[in-house]
Amino acid sequence: MAQLAAGVAVVTVRDDRDDLGVTVSAIMSVSLDPPMVLVSLASRGYLAEVLLRQDRWAASLLSSGQAAIASRFAMAGRPSARLLVASLPHHRGAESDALIVEGGVAALEAETVQVVPAGDHTLFIARVLGVPYVSGGQPLVRLRGRYRPMA
């Protein structure tokens, strides 16, 4: 599957105690009417555990110049998402209260409506609550294990 190019996003959620986030390349549109998306997370990951308790979350679809942000949210043992975005333009989503990274190609806020176990991952199918921004920038993609800007 490393041969398949995929867009890169940061998924964030505000838990009762903290802000959490992780880099994903498994996010996709599921439905236009109503607007729905799917994100796939490792079932053993803490973010998946939190999303089983917190229905509302955000996804910042990263642009070609944001590979460093993707790396921050992908590193093992990463600190709070609040610390990871402290030096970056960001805001809290009106619908999810989750952190949204600015400067990407788009951002969305969602509410999980269905959870599907799938092997060692969990699929979170969600209704889109809002789209805080869409830009005309170039997306960041992951291909063959590396982040790559679109040419």
VODRENBA-906596 format. One record per residue (C-alpha): residue number from 1; residue in three letters; chain; x, y, z. Coordinates in pm, 1 decimal, padded with zeros to 6 digits. Each point is the difference from the previous one (the first is absolute). Last residue first. Example, Ala and Ser with C-alpha at 12.3 -4.5 7.8 and 13.67 -1.06 7.14 Angstrom:
NODE   nr  rest  kette        px        py        pz
NODE    2   Ser      A   01367.0  -00106.0   00714.0
NODE    1   Ala      A  -00137.0  -00344.0   00066.0
***
This chain:
NODE   nr  rest  kette        px        py        pz
NODE  151   Ala      A   00445.5   01905.5  -00816.8
NODE  150   Met      A  -00185.5  -00132.8   00304.5
NODE  149   Pro      A   00213.8   00017.7   00311.9
NODE  148   Arg      A   00131.5  -00328.6   00134.9
NODE  147   Tyr      A  -00005.0  -00155.7   00344.5
NODE  146   Arg      A   00186.4  -00329.5  -00004.4
NODE  145   Gly      A  -00085.3  -00367.4   00057.3
NODE  144   Arg      A  -00041.3  -00092.3  -00365.5
NODE  143   Leu      A  -00247.9   00283.7  -00057.5
NODE  142   Arg      A  -00152.2   00239.0   00252.2
NODE  141   Val      A  -00162.3   00311.9  -00136.9
NODE  140   Leu      A   00003.3   00368.9   00094.4
NODE  139   Pro      A  -00262.6   00194.3  -00188.5
NODE  138   Gln      A   00058.9   00303.5  -00227.1
NODE  137   Gly      A  -00181.6   00316.8   00096.6
NODE  136   Gly      A  -00336.8   00129.6  -00120.0
NODE  135   Ser      A  -00132.2   00042.8   00349.1
NODE  134   Val      A  -00303.5  -00139.8   00180.7
NODE  133   Tyr      A  -00091.7   00119.0   00348.2
NODE  132   Pro      A  -00205.1  -00069.8   00313.0
NODE  131   Val      A  -00194.4  -00283.4  -00166.6
NODE  130   Gly      A  -00283.7  -00096.5   00229.8
NODE  129   Leu      A  -00193.7  -00282.6   00158.0
NODE  128   Val      A   00117.7  -00279.5  -00228.5
NODE  127   Arg      A  -00168.9  -00325.1   00101.8
NODE  126   Ala      A   00245.4  -00264.7   00111.9
NODE  125   Ile      A   00110.2  -00354.8  -00067.5
NODE  124   Phe      A   00276.0  -00103.4   00239.7
NODE  123   Leu      A   00176.1  -00313.3  -00119.3
NODE  122   Thr      A   00196.2  -00192.0   00260.8
NODE  121   His      A   00329.5  -00167.1  -00082.7
NODE  120   Asp      A   00171.4  -00330.0   00087.0
NODE  119   Gly      A  -00252.1  -00197.0  -00206.8
NODE  118   Ala      A  -00296.0   00224.8  -00083.9
NODE  117   Pro      A  -00221.4   00103.1   00293.3
NODE  116   Val      A  -00276.6   00231.9  -00125.7
NODE  115   Val      A  -00115.5   00309.6   00187.3
NODE  114   Gln      A  -00303.3   00192.5  -00125.7
NODE  113   Val      A  -00136.3   00353.5   00041.1
NODE  112   Thr      A   00319.4   00184.6   00091.5
NODE  111   Glu      A  -00042.6   00376.9  -00005.5
NODE  110   Ala      A   00216.3   00206.4  -00231.7
NODE  109   Glu      A   00186.8   00325.4  -00039.3
NODE  108   Leu      A   00181.8   00071.0  -00322.4
NODE  107   Ala      A   00315.1   00170.3  -00113.8
NODE  106   Ala      A   00132.0   00079.5  -00345.1
NODE  105   Val      A   00317.4   00036.7  -00209.0
NODE  104   Gly      A   00207.9   00074.1   00307.4
NODE  103   Gly      A   00098.5   00342.6   00129.6
NODE  102   Glu      A  -00174.9  -00025.4   00335.5
NODE  101   Val      A   00022.2  -00292.5   00237.9
NODE  100   Ile      A  -00332.3  -00067.0   00173.2
NODE   99   Leu      A  -00009.0  -00087.5   00369.5
NODE   98   Ala      A  -00318.8  -00168.6   00117.2
NODE   97   Asp      A  -00294.5   00194.3   00148.8
NODE   96   Ser      A  -00212.3  -00221.6  -00227.3
NODE   95   Glu      A  -00258.0   00238.0  -00149.2
NODE   94   Ala      A   00173.3   00338.7   00026.4
NODE   93   Gly      A   00339.8  -00151.3  -00072.7
NODE   92   Arg      A   00286.4   00129.9   00206.2
NODE   91   His      A   00266.4   00206.8  -00174.6
NODE   90   His      A   00341.9  -00040.9  -00157.6
NODE   89   Pro      A   00299.2   00193.8  -00133.6
NODE   88   Leu      A   00302.6  -00193.1   00122.6
NODE   87   Ser      A   00238.5   00053.9   00292.9
NODE   86   Ala      A  -00228.9  -00161.5   00259.1
NODE   85   Val      A  -00118.0  -00268.8  -00243.1
NODE   84   Leu      A   00196.8  -00292.6   00144.7
NODE   83   Leu      A  -00040.1   00127.5   00355.8
NODE   82   Arg      A  -00379.0   00004.1  -00027.1
NODE   81   Ala      A   00014.2  -00345.9  -00162.0
NODE   80   Ser      A   00136.5  -00127.2   00330.0
NODE   79   Pro      A   00340.3  -00165.8  -00019.9
NODE   78   Arg      A   00112.3  -00261.5  -00251.7
NODE   77   Gly      A   00113.0  -00336.9   00134.4
NODE   76   Ala      A   00044.3  -00136.9  -00350.9
NODE   75   Met      A   00025.9   00258.0  -00277.0
NODE   74   Ala      A  -00284.2   00033.6  -00250.4
NODE   73   Phe      A  -00143.3   00333.8   00118.3
NODE   72   Arg      A   00334.5   00174.6  -00029.9
NODE   71   Ser      A   00075.6  -00168.1  -00334.4
NODE   70   Ala      A  -00324.4   00125.0  -00153.1
NODE   69   Ile      A   00082.2   00349.8   00124.2
NODE   68   Ala      A   00344.8  -00022.0  -00159.6
NODE   67   Ala      A  -00160.9  -00109.4  -00328.2
NODE   66   Gln      A  -00206.7   00320.3  -00008.0
NODE   65   Gly      A   00119.6   00167.8  -00319.7
NODE   64   Ser      A  -00196.6  -00230.8  -00230.0
NODE   63   Ser      A  -00327.9   00075.0   00175.2
NODE   62   Leu      A  -00158.7  -00194.7   00283.2
NODE   61   Leu      A  -00363.0  -00104.7   00031.5
NODE   60   Ser      A  -00090.0   00107.7   00354.8
NODE   59   Ala      A  -00246.4  -00247.3   00148.3
NODE   58   Ala      A  -00226.1   00077.6   00293.8
NODE   57   Trp      A  -00179.6  -00198.1   00269.8
NODE   56   Arg      A  -00341.4  -00052.0   00158.7
NODE   55   Asp      A  -00114.4  -00335.8   00135.4
NODE   54   Gln      A   00214.0  -00012.5   00313.1
NODE   53   Arg      A  -00002.7  -00332.7   00184.9
NODE   52   Leu      A   00093.0  -00245.6  -00280.2
NODE   51   Leu      A   00208.4   00282.9  -00145.1
NODE   50   Val      A   00211.4  -00010.8   00318.1
NODE   49   Glu      A   00090.9  -00365.4  -00050.0
NODE   48   Ala      A   00082.7   00062.8  -00364.7
NODE   47   Leu      A   00226.2   00287.3   00108.2
NODE   46   Tyr      A   00175.2  -00227.6   00250.5
NODE   45   Gly      A   00110.6  -00240.1  -00268.5
NODE   44   Arg      A  -00076.9  -00369.9   00032.8
NODE   43   Ser      A  -00268.6   00013.4  -00268.4
NODE   42   Ala      A   00233.4   00160.8  -00254.0
NODE   41   Leu      A  -00207.9   00270.5  -00166.0
NODE   40   Ser      A  -00202.5   00011.4  -00322.4
NODE   39   Val      A  -00190.6   00318.5  -00083.9
NODE   38   Leu      A  -00324.4   00008.8  -00192.5
NODE   37   Val      A  -00185.9   00303.0  -00131.1
NODE   36   Met      A  -00363.7   00102.3  -00041.6
NODE   35   Pro      A  -00189.9   00278.0  -00177.6
NODE   34   Pro      A  -00368.5  -00095.1  -00007.2
NODE   33   Asp      A  -00025.3  -00010.0  -00292.7
NODE   32   Leu      A   00362.2  -00001.8  -00120.2
NODE   31   Ser      A   00093.5  -00332.7   00153.7
NODE   30   Val      A   00311.2  -00192.6   00100.3
NODE   29   Ser      A   00283.8   00250.2  -00044.4
NODE   28   Met      A   00331.3  -00137.9   00112.6
NODE   27   Ile      A   00255.7  -00007.0   00275.9
NODE   26   Ala      A   00277.2  -00257.1   00026.5
NODE   25   Ser      A   00313.5   00213.1  -00023.4
NODE   24   Val      A  -00005.0   00086.9   00366.8
NODE   23   Thr      A   00206.3   00219.0   00232.1
NODE   22   Val      A  -00111.8  -00004.1   00362.9
NODE   21   Gly      A  -00157.4   00236.4   00247.8
NODE   20   Leu      A  -00096.7   00039.2   00362.3
NODE   19   Asp      A  -00113.4   00295.3   00207.2
NODE   18   Asp      A  -00021.0  -00058.2   00374.7
NODE   17   Arg      A  -00199.2  -00100.9   00305.4
NODE   16   Asp      A  -00363.1  -00018.2  -00108.2
NODE   15   Asp      A   00115.1  -00096.7  -00348.0
NODE   14   Arg      A   00024.7   00245.0  -00286.2
NODE   13   Val      A   00047.6  -00181.0  -00328.3
NODE   12   Thr      A   00243.7   00037.5  -00286.7
NODE   11   Val      A   00057.0  -00171.3  -00333.9
NODE   10   Val      A   00299.5   00127.5  -00197.9
NODE    9   Ala      A  -00027.1  -00068.9  -00370.5
NODE    8   Val      A   00210.0  -00145.1  -00280.8
NODE    7   Gly      A  -00139.7  -00083.2  -00344.0
NODE    6   Ala      A   00077.0  -00344.4  -00135.1
NODE    5   Ala      A   00222.4  -00133.9  -00278.0
NODE    4   Leu      A  -00031.0  -00376.6  -00051.1
NODE    3   Gln      A   00331.7  -00185.7  -00032.8
NODE    2   Ala      A   00024.8  -00026.8   00380.8
NODE    1   Met      A  -00302.2  -00228.6  -00024.9
***
